[in-house]
């Protein structure tokens, strides 16, 4: 029987939040790829506004908690505010992820939600993505194939920038105080996003899109609070003094590519419970939450590939999605909401690249279909 301590309590809390997140996503249709698809193919910005509402909520919440001394994001996993800007990794990885999630019919989070609803295609995507994410994180594959990208990483400290947060970069460029800049900038960005989001009367009347955006933003904030908040010091102290140090006891919140690698690593050694971490619990929780919602709403349906081409497309998509996600240091959730909530410049680069890769793939796919 697993001992109840601050570590297991934290993981249990992550699982509970993730179950709620999975059910909410299944109920509201919150989907980052769907947001781009609706915009590119139909000119409908409803789900894009929902996504940006999640971003605005996360930015404002992080700003409030940091200002109040509730959380400390000096060091995080991944290192969103690192004083080195891996701009090529962010852009190249973002583009690959955008292409991959389009071919795989959804990002990492959507893949998990669809698995909970009975989609066997998404289960196949998860297996492929998990395998490649494992290769990227735990073998020499990443260094052998993409090691050259590190040569383009730009150190920011020589230019007087303590981190890659937008506040530090703007303060360094303008020669002003970074702390004062950070006290204002996140509120300006969150406010501007909120004004755009709520400028649509149609969006304001859509409870699902409102709930999806607010819910996802709050979930990201809960992740930060659980791992970087009042209990964080005790959690880290417990890990340091444990006989077997548990995995990834660091400030972090929701992302869904690295957890695929961590889940694959744990499943390869299921007796080693120290490998169960935030990401593993988040992945499992989202699937369980979506499954429970599918049962209650009677929407559980087994779905499989239409033909061999459909299988290959999803397999390639899963591979590109995980490779790109690891390279970019996150997915449309990990960089597009969690990373952006820290105002990391690299997160904005990755987010824009993911949207561009997804939109371009959709346009090329449509062009190819019209040719046939």
WOKA-V577993 format. One record per residue. RES is the residue in one letter. NEAR is the number of other C-alpha atoms within 8 Angstrom. Layout:
RES/NEAR
RES/NEAR
//
This chain:
X/2
X/4
X/5
X/7
X/6
X/9
X/10
X/10
X/9
X/10
X/11
X/9
X/9
X/14
X/12
X/9
X/11
X/16
X/14
X/10
X/13
X/15
X/14
X/12
X/13
X/12
X/8
X/10
X/9
X/13
X/12
X/12
X/12
X/10
X/13
X/12
X/11
X/13
X/11
X/11
X/6
X/7
X/7
X/8
X/9
X/11
X/14
X/11
X/13
X/15
X/13
X/12
X/15
X/16
X/16
X/15
X/12
X/15
X/16
X/12
X/9
X/11
X/11
X/8
X/10
X/11
X/8
X/6
X/7
X/10
X/11
X/10
X/9
X/5
X/9
X/11
X/9
X/6
X/7
X/12
X/13
X/8
X/11
X/11
X/12
X/11
X/11
X/10
X/12
X/16
X/12
X/12
X/17
X/21
X/16
X/15
X/18
X/17
X/16
X/17
X/17
X/14
X/12
X/15
X/9
X/14
X/15
X/11
X/10
X/9
X/14
X/15
X/15
X/12
X/14
X/16
X/13
X/11
X/13
X/11
X/11
X/12
X/11
X/10
X/14
X/13
X/8
X/11
X/16
X/14
X/10
X/12
X/15
X/14
X/12
X/12
X/10
X/6
X/8
X/8
X/8
X/11
X/8
X/7
X/7
X/8
X/9
X/8
X/9
X/9
X/6
X/9
X/11
X/8
X/8
X/13
X/10
X/6
X/6
X/7
X/13
X/8
X/12
X/17
X/11
X/9
X/12
X/14
X/11
X/10
X/13
X/12
X/6
X/6
X/6
X/7
X/7
X/11
X/7
X/7
X/13
X/10
X/10
X/8
X/9
X/12
X/11
X/8
X/10
X/13
X/9
X/8
X/11
X/11
X/8
X/9
X/12
X/9
X/6
X/8
X/7
X/7
X/12
X/9
X/6
X/8
X/7
X/9
X/15
X/12
X/10
X/15
X/16
X/12
X/11
X/10
X/15
X/11
X/12
X/13
X/12
X/10
X/12
X/13
X/11
X/13
X/14
X/15
X/11
X/9
X/9
X/11
X/8
X/8
X/11
X/10
X/8
X/10
X/11
X/7
X/7
X/8
X/4
X/5
X/9
X/11
X/8
X/7
X/10
X/10
X/13
X/11
X/12
X/12
X/13
X/14
X/15
X/13
X/13
X/16
X/15
X/14
X/12
X/11
X/10
X/12
X/7
X/6
X/7
X/7
X/4
X/7
X/7
X/9
X/10
X/13
X/13
X/10
X/15
X/12
X/14
X/13
X/13
X/10
X/15
X/18
X/15
X/11
X/15
X/20
X/15
X/10
X/12
X/13
X/9
X/7
X/7
X/6
X/9
X/11
X/7
X/8
X/8
X/7
X/9
X/6
X/6
X/7
X/6
X/9
X/11
X/8
X/10
X/14
X/12
X/11
X/15
X/16
X/12
X/14
X/16
X/15
X/15
X/15
X/16
X/14
X/12
X/14
X/11
X/16
X/16
X/11
X/12
X/14
X/16
X/15
X/14
X/15
X/13
X/14
X/13
X/12
X/14
X/14
X/11
X/12
X/14
X/12
X/12
X/16
X/12
X/9
X/14
X/15
X/11
X/10
X/14
X/17
X/12
X/9
X/11
X/11
X/9
X/8
X/8
X/8
X/8
X/8
X/7
X/6
X/5
X/4
//
